[in-house]
Amino acid sequence: MADTRSFLRNPFSFLFTRSSQEERVAAYVIREHERGRRLNEVLEDPYVRNRVSDAEVGRLLERPEVIDALGRANVTEAKQQLG
């Protein structure tokens, strides 16, 4: 019953939820970058490409924790290369 009430309060809340898949890919991207790999190289990994779409990669690059971990300049460069 509580789920129904929360849905009725905000019927579009599902639009702002993050999938656990996206969480795992974000953690992978941050971890690989911290190991010294370039961000664009990590984003081309089969692990990333097989799990998230280009739109999801764009959303991933908007996340504050990703920007903080990777640096704004790296994220901006990656976004430009995505198109």
Buried (B, 14 or more C-beta within 10 A) or exposed (E): EEEEEEEEEEEEEEEEEEEEEBEEBBEBBBEBBEEEEEBEEBBEBEEBEEBBEEEBBBBBBEBEEBBEBBEEEBBEBBEEEEE
